[in-house]
Amino acid sequence: MKNTSVQITYQEYPKEPVAIENLSVKFMKQAGFIPLAFDGKNMKVAIADPEDADTVDALIFSYGCRIEALKGKKEDILEAIERLYGAGSQSIERIIEEAGKDVYEISEEGETDVDHLKDLASEAPIIRLVNRLILNAVEMRASDIHFEPFENEFKVRYRIDGVLAEIESPPCRLQAAIVSRVKIMANLDIAERRLPQDGRIKLRISDKEIDFRVSTIPTLFGESLVMRILDRESLILELEELGLPQEISAQYHQAIHQPYGMILVTGPTGSGKTSTLYTTLAKINSSENKILTLEDPVEYQLRGVNQIQVNPKIGLSFASGLRAIVRQDPDIILVGEIRDRETAEISVQSALTGHLLFSTLHTNDSAGAISRLLDMKVENFLLSSTLLGVLAQRLVRVICGGCKAPTHPEKRLQIAMGLPEETLSRTTFFAGRGCEDCRGIGFKGRKAIFEYLSVDEAIRKEIVLNSTAEKIKAVAARNGMTTLREDGWRKVIKGETTIPEVLRVTLES
């Protein structure tokens, strides 16, 4: 045996577990040691007490090898054991295999014993499996985890950079136990599988506090469950970092510093509307302004902002909540979404009475927001007086910097952009070839593309005339509005994204 008083650092511990047969994790934890290397004849270990002859003798007796004992901090050793040999070290496949031995199929038809379901959801293999699925999703920068039951399979998919990717899925017989485990974590009723439910989970992962929004809904073959991952540290709260083009940034800055009026952000679910609005509020938040928000749900907590959670079950809807918060003497109001005529009318009235109001709409472009509000029977003359601007946005995937290379897109894709041949001929296009860093996809991360419709006199005139979205967009384009596709094209020229990405998220202009 060779002992040394030199204390190793945590960085010197192995990245992968050292393969040694029949080495008990419990024994390693109790004795305070971890193997660093083993070649069959020599074993190097980090041990909290290098003078612990009993542990060293036990290793020599078990493996008949020479032991080199290095001193290590006990907390470092325990952390390395957990990382390399604990539940977090096991692959999905290994945990699924382990879980399958202990958990048996539960029929989704008829009544199921709730206590039995709780027992199965509390089995160690199921807990490890759910924890590993969540941890993997966070590490892969997923925004959502989808648990989807089908007739002969139970799919688990991650939404990464806006696109769903299927992973190694557990067998169908684990479906009820896995869904029940997540429901227990979110404080949902595991006995109720006929009605949709919503809940939240808060976890600390890698020293980060991450929130999860959980939604369940009954389907033909069981409950479909989606976990939305809300990483507070990923929220951008600097307006300059959103990627607004210079001309749009100048117009938007001017609008958000107006004393009153209404500003809308539009786009489909998952297009970054909430992040843009939170970033905007952070920009204009000051001790002189009182800001109240009405959200469903409150995704992130903003310092210095009074945030209210909508709760329709007790009558606190967007419309009723908006009526109440106007009496709180706010300067700035954020309404999570304008969903109906009542909310739209109260929003316009609030903007008319000296409040700066922000909200979102689910429309395809900026001009469509005006048509949508007019369809909700908002008076055209009131809308023309209150609306300051509409910001439409989408998220496109960014080319991975590790495998970015010049490429030649198909001619039909170039033509689809609707640009002159001269412009296309002098542009160098890029794409990701796929590497370990981006998991072979060629993209890593996302960036927003924008379209901002500033409501000037010409647009106000079209609103009063109840013009169509196409007519309003044509007038705005003549006045210099940059469309979503045009902003996307700029990012293609810069080598940030690809033509197929821009075409995927934009309508033909």
C-alpha positions as CSV (number, residue, x, y, z in Angstrom):
1,M,0.0,0.0,0.0
2,K,1.2,3.5,-0.8
3,N,-0.2,6.5,1.1
4,T,0.2,10.2,0.3
5,S,-0.6,13.3,2.2
6,V,-1.3,15.2,-1.0
7,Q,-4.9,16.3,-1.2
8,I,-6.5,16.0,-4.6
9,T,-9.0,18.6,-6.0
10,Y,-12.5,17.8,-7.1
11,Q,-11.5,18.4,-10.7
12,E,-9.1,15.4,-10.5
13,Y,-12.0,13.0,-9.8
14,P,-12.9,10.8,-12.8
15,K,-15.6,11.9,-15.3
16,E,-16.9,8.3,-15.6
17,P,-17.3,5.6,-13.0
18,V,-14.4,3.2,-12.6
19,A,-15.5,-0.3,-13.6
20,I,-14.9,-2.6,-10.5
21,E,-17.1,-5.6,-10.0
22,N,-19.1,-6.1,-6.7
23,L,-17.9,-2.7,-5.3
24,S,-20.7,-1.6,-3.0
25,V,-21.8,2.1,-3.1
26,K,-22.9,1.8,0.5
27,F,-19.4,0.6,1.5
28,M,-17.8,3.5,-0.4
29,K,-20.0,6.0,1.4
30,Q,-19.5,4.5,4.9
31,A,-15.7,4.2,4.4
32,G,-15.4,7.6,2.7
33,F,-13.5,6.6,-0.4
34,I,-13.9,6.4,-4.2
35,P,-11.8,4.6,-6.8
36,L,-9.9,6.9,-9.2
37,A,-8.3,4.3,-11.5
38,F,-8.0,0.5,-11.6
39,D,-6.0,-1.6,-14.1
40,G,-6.4,-5.0,-12.5
41,K,-3.1,-4.8,-10.6
42,N,-3.1,-1.3,-9.2
43,M,-6.0,0.7,-7.7
44,K,-5.8,4.4,-7.0
45,V,-8.4,5.7,-4.5
46,A,-9.3,9.0,-3.0
47,I,-10.1,8.5,0.7
48,A,-11.0,10.9,3.5
49,D,-8.7,9.1,5.9
50,P,-5.6,7.7,4.2
51,E,-4.6,6.0,7.5
52,D,-7.8,3.9,7.5
53,A,-6.1,0.6,7.4
54,D,-9.3,-1.5,7.7
55,T,-10.7,-0.1,4.4
56,V,-7.4,-0.4,2.5
57,D,-7.0,-4.0,3.8
58,A,-10.5,-4.9,2.7
59,L,-9.8,-3.6,-0.8
60,I,-6.5,-5.5,-1.0
61,F,-8.2,-8.7,0.2
62,S,-11.2,-8.3,-2.2
63,Y,-9.2,-7.4,-5.4
64,G,-5.7,-8.7,-4.7
65,C,-4.1,-5.5,-5.9
66,R,-1.8,-2.7,-4.8
67,I,-3.6,0.3,-3.3
68,E,-2.5,3.9,-3.7
69,A,-4.5,6.0,-1.3
70,L,-4.7,9.8,-1.9
71,K,-6.3,12.2,0.5
72,G,-9.6,13.8,-0.5
73,K,-12.2,16.0,1.1
74,K,-15.0,13.9,2.5
75,E,-17.7,16.2,1.0
76,D,-16.0,15.9,-2.4
77,I,-15.8,12.2,-2.2
78,L,-19.5,11.8,-1.3
79,E,-20.5,14.2,-4.1
80,A,-18.4,12.3,-6.6
81,I,-20.0,9.0,-5.5
82,E,-23.5,10.4,-6.0
83,R,-22.5,11.8,-9.4
84,L,-20.8,8.6,-10.6
85,Y,-22.7,5.8,-8.9
86,G,-25.9,7.3,-7.6
87,A,-29.3,7.5,-9.4
88,G,-28.1,10.4,-11.5
89,S,-25.4,8.2,-13.0
90,Q,-27.7,5.6,-14.5
91,S,-28.8,5.8,-18.1
92,I,-32.5,6.0,-18.9
93,E,-32.3,2.5,-20.4
94,R,-30.8,1.0,-17.2
95,I,-33.4,2.7,-15.0
96,I,-36.3,1.6,-17.2
97,E,-35.0,-2.0,-17.1
98,E,-34.8,-1.8,-13.3
99,A,-38.2,-0.2,-13.0
100,G,-39.8,-2.8,-15.2
101,K,-38.8,-5.6,-12.8
102,D,-40.8,-4.1,-9.9
103,V,-43.8,-2.3,-11.4
104,Y,-46.7,-4.1,-13.2
105,E,-49.3,-2.8,-15.6
106,I,-52.3,-0.9,-14.3
107,S,-55.4,-0.8,-16.4
108,E,-56.7,2.6,-17.2
109,E,-60.2,1.3,-17.4
110,G,-62.4,1.2,-14.4
111,E,-61.5,2.0,-10.8
112,T,-57.9,1.6,-9.6
113,D,-57.0,1.4,-6.0
114,V,-55.5,4.8,-5.1
115,D,-53.4,3.4,-2.3
116,H,-51.9,0.9,-4.7
117,L,-51.2,3.6,-7.3
118,K,-49.5,5.7,-4.6
119,D,-47.3,2.8,-3.6
120,L,-46.3,2.1,-7.2
121,A,-45.5,5.9,-7.8
122,S,-43.4,5.9,-4.6
123,E,-41.2,2.9,-5.7
124,A,-37.6,3.8,-5.9
125,P,-37.1,2.8,-9.5
126,I,-40.1,5.0,-10.6
127,I,-38.8,8.0,-8.6
128,R,-35.3,7.5,-10.2
129,L,-36.8,7.2,-13.6
130,V,-38.9,10.4,-13.4
131,N,-36.0,12.3,-11.8
132,R,-33.7,11.2,-14.6
133,L,-36.2,12.2,-17.3
134,I,-36.5,15.6,-15.7
135,L,-32.8,16.1,-15.2
136,N,-32.0,15.0,-18.8
137,A,-34.6,17.5,-20.1
138,V,-33.0,20.4,-18.2
139,E,-29.5,19.4,-19.3
140,M,-30.7,19.3,-23.0
141,R,-32.3,22.8,-22.6
142,A,-35.8,21.4,-23.4
143,S,-38.7,23.7,-22.9
144,D,-41.3,21.0,-22.4
145,I,-41.5,17.3,-21.5
146,H,-44.4,15.3,-23.1
147,F,-45.7,12.0,-21.7
148,E,-48.1,10.6,-24.4
149,P,-50.1,7.4,-24.1
150,F,-51.0,5.4,-27.2
151,E,-52.5,2.0,-27.8
152,N,-49.3,0.0,-27.9
153,E,-46.7,2.5,-26.6
154,F,-46.0,5.2,-24.1
155,K,-44.0,8.0,-25.7
156,V,-41.7,10.5,-23.9
157,R,-40.7,13.5,-26.0
158,Y,-38.7,16.7,-25.3
159,R,-39.3,20.0,-27.1
160,I,-35.8,21.4,-27.8
161,D,-35.5,24.7,-29.6
162,G,-39.1,24.5,-30.6
163,V,-39.0,21.1,-32.2
164,L,-40.1,17.8,-30.5
165,A,-37.6,15.0,-30.2
166,E,-38.4,11.5,-29.1
167,I,-36.2,9.8,-26.5
168,E,-36.0,6.3,-25.1
169,S,-39.5,5.6,-23.9
170,P,-40.6,3.5,-21.0
171,P,-42.9,0.5,-21.6
172,C,-46.6,0.9,-21.5
173,R,-47.0,-0.9,-18.1
174,L,-45.1,2.0,-16.4
175,Q,-47.4,4.6,-17.8
176,A,-49.8,5.0,-14.8
177,A,-47.0,4.9,-12.2
178,I,-44.9,7.5,-14.0
179,V,-47.9,9.9,-14.6
180,S,-49.0,9.4,-11.0
181,R,-45.5,10.2,-9.7
182,V,-45.5,13.5,-11.6
183,K,-49.0,14.3,-10.3
184,I,-47.9,13.6,-6.7
185,M,-44.9,16.0,-7.2
186,A,-47.4,18.6,-8.5
187,N,-49.9,18.1,-5.7
188,L,-52.6,16.9,-8.1
189,D,-55.3,14.3,-7.5
190,I,-54.0,11.0,-8.7
191,A,-57.5,9.4,-8.3
192,E,-59.0,11.9,-10.8
193,R,-58.1,10.7,-14.4
194,R,-61.2,11.8,-16.2
195,L,-60.7,15.6,-16.0
196,P,-57.9,17.9,-16.9
197,Q,-55.7,19.2,-14.1
198,D,-53.0,21.8,-13.7
199,G,-50.2,22.1,-11.1
200,R,-46.7,23.3,-10.4
201,I,-43.5,21.8,-9.2
202,K,-40.4,23.7,-7.9
203,L,-37.1,21.9,-8.0
204,R,-33.4,22.8,-7.4
205,I,-31.3,21.3,-10.1
206,S,-27.5,22.0,-10.4
207,D,-27.8,25.0,-8.0
208,K,-30.6,26.5,-10.1
209,E,-34.2,26.9,-9.0
210,I,-36.5,25.7,-11.8
211,D,-40.3,25.8,-11.9
212,F,-42.4,23.3,-13.8
213,R,-45.9,23.8,-15.0
214,V,-47.8,20.5,-15.1
215,S,-50.9,19.9,-17.3
216,T,-52.8,16.7,-17.6
217,I,-55.7,15.8,-19.9
218,P,-57.5,12.5,-20.4
219,T,-57.1,10.8,-23.8
220,L,-58.3,7.6,-25.4
221,F,-55.5,5.5,-23.9
222,G,-54.8,7.3,-20.6
223,E,-53.7,10.6,-19.3
224,S,-51.5,12.8,-21.5
225,L,-49.1,14.9,-19.3
226,V,-47.0,17.9,-20.3
227,M,-44.4,19.6,-18.1
228,R,-43.4,23.1,-19.1
229,I,-39.9,24.0,-17.9
230,L,-39.4,27.5,-16.6
231,D,-35.8,28.3,-15.9
232,R,-35.6,31.8,-14.4
233,E,-31.9,32.1,-15.2
234,S,-32.7,31.7,-18.9
235,L,-35.0,34.7,-18.9
236,I,-33.4,37.7,-20.7
237,L,-34.2,41.0,-18.9
238,E,-32.2,43.3,-21.1
239,L,-34.2,44.7,-24.0
240,E,-31.0,45.2,-26.1
241,E,-30.4,41.4,-25.9
242,L,-33.7,40.5,-27.5
243,G,-32.3,41.0,-31.0
244,L,-34.7,43.7,-32.2
245,P,-33.5,45.3,-35.5
246,Q,-32.3,48.8,-35.0
247,E,-35.3,50.5,-36.7
248,I,-37.8,48.4,-34.7
249,S,-35.9,48.9,-31.5
250,A,-36.1,52.7,-31.9
251,Q,-39.9,52.6,-32.6
252,Y,-40.6,50.1,-29.8
253,H,-38.6,52.1,-27.3
254,Q,-40.5,55.3,-28.1
255,A,-43.9,53.4,-27.7
256,I,-43.1,51.8,-24.3
257,H,-42.1,55.2,-22.8
258,Q,-45.5,56.8,-23.7
259,P,-47.6,57.8,-20.7
260,Y,-50.7,55.9,-21.8
261,G,-52.0,53.7,-24.7
262,M,-52.0,50.0,-25.6
263,I,-49.1,47.9,-26.9
264,L,-49.7,44.3,-28.1
265,V,-47.2,41.4,-28.7
266,T,-48.5,38.7,-31.0
267,G,-47.5,35.2,-32.0
268,P,-48.3,31.5,-31.4
269,T,-47.7,29.7,-28.1
270,G,-44.0,29.3,-27.5
271,S,-42.9,32.2,-29.6
272,G,-41.4,34.2,-26.7
273,K,-44.2,36.7,-26.1
274,T,-44.0,36.4,-22.3
275,S,-40.2,36.9,-22.3
276,T,-40.5,40.0,-24.4
277,L,-43.1,41.5,-22.2
278,Y,-41.2,40.7,-19.0
279,T,-38.1,42.2,-20.5
280,T,-40.1,45.3,-21.4
281,L,-41.5,45.7,-17.9
282,A,-38.0,45.3,-16.4
283,K,-36.8,48.1,-18.8
284,I,-39.5,50.6,-17.7
285,N,-39.8,49.5,-14.1
286,S,-38.8,52.3,-11.7
287,S,-39.7,53.6,-8.3
288,E,-42.0,56.2,-9.9
289,N,-44.2,53.6,-11.6
290,K,-46.6,51.2,-10.1
291,I,-46.9,48.0,-12.3
292,L,-49.6,45.5,-12.0
293,T,-49.9,42.3,-14.0
294,L,-52.7,39.8,-14.5
295,E,-51.4,36.5,-15.7
296,D,-52.5,32.9,-16.3
297,P,-50.2,31.6,-15.0
298,V,-47.5,33.7,-13.4
299,E,-44.5,32.2,-15.1
300,Y,-41.6,34.2,-13.6
301,Q,-41.5,36.5,-10.6
302,L,-40.4,40.1,-11.3
303,R,-38.9,42.2,-8.6
304,G,-40.9,45.3,-7.8
305,V,-43.9,44.2,-9.9
306,N,-47.3,43.3,-8.4
307,Q,-48.3,40.1,-10.1
308,I,-51.7,38.5,-9.9
309,Q,-52.6,34.9,-10.8
310,V,-55.9,34.5,-12.7
311,N,-58.3,32.0,-11.1
312,P,-61.5,31.4,-13.1
313,K,-62.7,28.8,-10.5
314,I,-63.4,31.6,-8.0
315,G,-64.4,34.2,-10.6
316,L,-61.1,36.0,-11.0
317,S,-60.9,36.2,-14.8
318,F,-58.9,38.6,-16.9
319,A,-62.0,40.8,-17.3
320,S,-63.0,40.9,-13.6
321,G,-59.3,41.2,-12.5
322,L,-58.7,44.0,-14.8
323,R,-61.7,46.0,-13.5
324,A,-60.3,45.5,-10.0
325,I,-56.6,46.5,-10.7
326,V,-57.6,49.7,-12.5
327,R,-58.9,50.9,-9.0
328,Q,-55.4,50.1,-7.6
329,D,-54.0,53.3,-9.3
330,P,-51.4,51.6,-11.5
331,D,-49.3,53.4,-14.1
332,I,-48.6,50.3,-16.1
333,I,-50.7,47.2,-16.6
334,L,-49.9,43.9,-18.2
335,V,-52.8,41.6,-19.1
336,G,-51.5,38.1,-19.9
337,E,-53.8,37.6,-22.9
338,I,-56.9,39.3,-24.5
339,R,-59.1,36.3,-25.1
340,D,-62.6,37.7,-25.3
341,R,-64.6,40.8,-26.1
342,E,-65.1,41.9,-22.4
343,T,-61.3,41.8,-21.7
344,A,-60.6,43.6,-25.0
345,E,-63.1,46.4,-24.2
346,I,-61.8,46.9,-20.6
347,S,-58.2,46.9,-21.9
348,V,-59.0,49.7,-24.4
349,Q,-60.9,51.7,-21.7
350,S,-57.9,51.3,-19.4
351,A,-55.6,52.6,-22.0
352,L,-57.9,55.5,-22.7
353,T,-58.0,56.5,-19.0
354,G,-54.3,57.2,-18.5
355,H,-52.7,53.7,-18.2
356,L,-50.0,52.2,-20.4
357,L,-51.3,48.7,-21.1
358,F,-49.4,45.7,-22.5
359,S,-51.1,42.4,-23.6
360,T,-50.8,39.5,-26.0
361,L,-52.9,38.1,-28.8
362,H,-52.6,34.8,-30.8
363,T,-52.5,36.1,-34.4
364,N,-50.3,35.3,-37.3
365,D,-48.9,38.8,-37.8
366,S,-49.0,42.4,-36.5
367,A,-51.9,43.5,-38.8
368,G,-53.9,40.5,-37.8
369,A,-54.1,41.8,-34.2
370,I,-56.1,44.8,-35.3
371,S,-58.5,42.7,-37.3
372,R,-58.9,40.4,-34.3
373,L,-59.8,43.2,-32.0
374,L,-62.3,44.7,-34.5
375,D,-63.8,41.2,-34.8
376,M,-64.3,41.3,-31.0
377,K,-66.5,44.3,-31.6
378,V,-64.0,46.8,-30.1
379,E,-65.1,50.3,-31.4
380,N,-62.8,51.2,-34.3
381,F,-62.5,54.9,-33.2
382,L,-61.5,53.8,-29.7
383,L,-59.0,51.4,-31.0
384,S,-57.4,53.9,-33.3
385,S,-57.1,56.3,-30.4
386,T,-55.4,53.9,-27.9
387,L,-53.3,51.4,-29.9
388,L,-49.6,52.5,-30.1
389,G,-48.1,49.5,-31.8
390,V,-48.1,45.8,-32.4
391,L,-45.0,43.6,-32.1
392,A,-45.2,40.2,-33.9
393,Q,-42.5,37.7,-33.2
394,R,-41.3,34.1,-33.9
395,L,-38.4,32.0,-32.8
396,V,-36.0,30.5,-35.3
397,R,-33.3,28.0,-34.4
398,V,-29.7,29.3,-34.5
399,I,-27.0,27.4,-36.4
400,C,-24.6,25.6,-34.1
401,G,-21.3,27.4,-33.9
402,G,-19.3,24.2,-33.5
403,C,-20.3,22.7,-36.9
404,K,-21.3,25.8,-38.9
405,A,-20.2,25.5,-42.5
406,P,-21.0,27.1,-45.9
407,T,-23.8,25.4,-47.8
408,H,-25.9,25.7,-51.0
409,P,-29.6,25.6,-50.3
410,E,-31.9,24.3,-53.0
411,K,-33.0,26.7,-55.6
412,R,-36.7,26.4,-54.7
413,L,-35.9,27.5,-51.2
414,Q,-34.0,30.6,-52.4
415,I,-36.9,31.4,-54.7
416,A,-39.4,31.0,-51.8
417,M,-37.7,33.9,-50.0
418,G,-38.9,36.2,-52.9
419,L,-35.6,38.0,-53.2
420,P,-33.9,39.3,-56.4
421,E,-31.5,36.9,-58.1
422,E,-28.6,39.4,-57.6
423,T,-29.1,39.4,-53.8
424,L,-29.2,35.6,-53.7
425,S,-26.1,35.2,-55.9
426,R,-23.9,37.3,-53.6
427,T,-25.0,35.7,-50.4
428,T,-23.1,33.0,-48.6
429,F,-25.4,30.6,-46.9
430,F,-24.5,28.5,-43.8
431,A,-25.9,25.4,-42.1
432,G,-24.8,23.1,-39.2
433,R,-23.4,19.8,-40.2
434,G,-24.2,18.2,-36.9
435,C,-21.8,17.6,-34.0
436,E,-21.7,16.3,-30.4
437,D,-22.3,19.8,-29.1
438,C,-25.7,20.1,-30.9
439,R,-26.4,16.3,-30.7
440,G,-26.2,16.0,-34.5
441,I,-29.0,18.5,-35.2
442,G,-27.0,21.4,-36.6
443,F,-28.8,23.9,-34.4
444,K,-28.2,25.1,-30.9
445,G,-30.4,27.8,-29.2
446,R,-33.1,30.1,-30.7
447,K,-33.3,33.7,-31.7
448,A,-36.4,35.9,-32.3
449,I,-37.4,37.5,-35.5
450,F,-39.7,40.5,-35.3
451,E,-42.2,42.6,-37.2
452,Y,-43.4,45.9,-35.6
453,L,-46.5,47.8,-36.8
454,S,-46.3,51.4,-35.5
455,V,-49.8,52.9,-35.4
456,D,-49.3,56.3,-37.2
457,E,-52.0,58.5,-38.9
458,A,-52.2,56.3,-42.0
459,I,-52.8,53.1,-39.9
460,R,-55.3,55.0,-37.7
461,K,-57.3,55.9,-40.8
462,E,-57.4,52.3,-41.9
463,I,-58.6,51.2,-38.5
464,V,-61.5,53.8,-38.6
465,L,-62.4,52.4,-42.1
466,N,-62.5,48.8,-40.7
467,S,-59.9,47.8,-43.3
468,T,-58.8,44.2,-43.7
469,A,-55.5,42.9,-42.2
470,E,-54.1,42.6,-45.7
471,K,-54.9,46.3,-46.5
472,I,-53.4,47.5,-43.1
473,K,-50.3,45.4,-43.7
474,A,-49.9,46.8,-47.3
475,V,-50.1,50.4,-45.9
476,A,-47.6,49.6,-43.2
477,A,-45.2,48.0,-45.7
478,R,-45.4,51.1,-47.9
479,N,-44.4,53.2,-44.9
480,G,-41.3,51.0,-44.3
481,M,-42.5,48.2,-42.0
482,T,-40.0,45.3,-41.8
483,T,-42.0,42.0,-42.0
484,L,-41.2,38.8,-40.1
485,R,-39.8,37.1,-43.2
486,E,-37.6,40.2,-44.1
487,D,-36.1,40.2,-40.6
488,G,-35.6,36.4,-40.9
489,W,-33.8,37.0,-44.2
490,R,-31.4,39.4,-42.4
491,K,-30.5,36.8,-39.9
492,V,-29.9,34.3,-42.8
493,I,-27.5,36.8,-44.4
494,K,-25.7,37.2,-41.1
495,G,-25.2,33.4,-40.9
496,E,-27.3,33.1,-37.8
497,T,-30.1,30.8,-39.2
498,T,-31.2,29.0,-42.4
499,I,-33.8,29.6,-45.1
500,P,-35.8,26.5,-44.1
501,E,-36.0,27.8,-40.6
502,V,-37.4,31.2,-41.6
503,L,-39.9,29.6,-44.0
504,R,-41.0,27.2,-41.3
505,V,-42.1,29.9,-38.9
506,T,-43.4,32.6,-41.3
507,L,-46.3,33.0,-43.6
508,E,-45.7,34.1,-47.2
509,S,-45.8,37.8,-47.2
